[in-house]
Amino acid sequence: MIELEQALERFIGEIKGTEVYKEYSRQKEKVSRFPELKAKIDEFRIRNFQLQSATVGDELFDKIEDFEREYEKFREDPLVSDFLAAELGLCRMMQQINMTMTEELDFA
């Protein structure tokens, strides 16, 4: 088990060494300098998650359109858009890692 833990530590180090993670860290640091903006971003993320996980069918399309209109100006702020883009990049990388691990371990 110790060997696996060491491999995991190395793997985490590799993730942290990627440009995707470094960009996320840079954007996170920029946003952290503005606590009110960070709170608004967190609210946006929570509402977005709730909307996508609690709504189904045609209702989802309409609610997403309303949500996007409501936050359109907010997302034009370069700090917000850059942070959200960096976060999305990291999320996609982590999803790909998880999918690859699941496939390779035949864990379906």
ChimeraX attribute file (.defattr): number of C-alpha atoms within 10 A of each C-alpha:
attribute: neighborCount
match mode: 1-to-1
recipient: residues
	/A:1	6
	/A:2	7
	/A:3	8
	/A:4	9
	/A:5	10
	/A:6	11
	/A:7	12
	/A:8	12
	/A:9	12
	/A:10	12
	/A:11	12
	/A:12	11
	/A:13	11
	/A:14	11
	/A:15	17
	/A:16	14
	/A:17	11
	/A:18	12
	/A:19	11
	/A:20	18
	/A:21	19
	/A:22	15
	/A:23	18
	/A:24	22
	/A:25	17
	/A:26	14
	/A:27	20
	/A:28	19
	/A:29	12
	/A:30	15
	/A:31	19
	/A:32	13
	/A:33	10
	/A:34	11
	/A:35	10
	/A:36	11
	/A:37	15
	/A:38	18
	/A:39	13
	/A:40	13
	/A:41	20
	/A:42	12
	/A:43	12
	/A:44	16
	/A:45	13
	/A:46	11
	/A:47	13
	/A:48	14
	/A:49	11
	/A:50	11
	/A:51	15
	/A:52	13
	/A:53	10
	/A:54	8
	/A:55	13
	/A:56	11
	/A:57	7
	/A:58	8
	/A:59	9
	/A:60	15
	/A:61	13
	/A:62	11
	/A:63	15
	/A:64	15
	/A:65	10
	/A:66	12
	/A:67	15
	/A:68	14
	/A:69	11
	/A:70	11
	/A:71	11
	/A:72	11
	/A:73	9
	/A:74	17
	/A:75	17
	/A:76	11
	/A:77	11
	/A:78	10
	/A:79	18
	/A:80	20
	/A:81	15
	/A:82	20
	/A:83	24
	/A:84	18
	/A:85	14
	/A:86	21
	/A:87	19
	/A:88	14
	/A:89	16
	/A:90	21
	/A:91	15
	/A:92	13
	/A:93	16
	/A:94	13
	/A:95	12
	/A:96	12
	/A:97	13
	/A:98	12
	/A:99	13
	/A:100	12
	/A:101	12
	/A:102	12
	/A:103	11
	/A:104	10
	/A:105	9
	/A:106	8
	/A:107	8
	/A:108	6
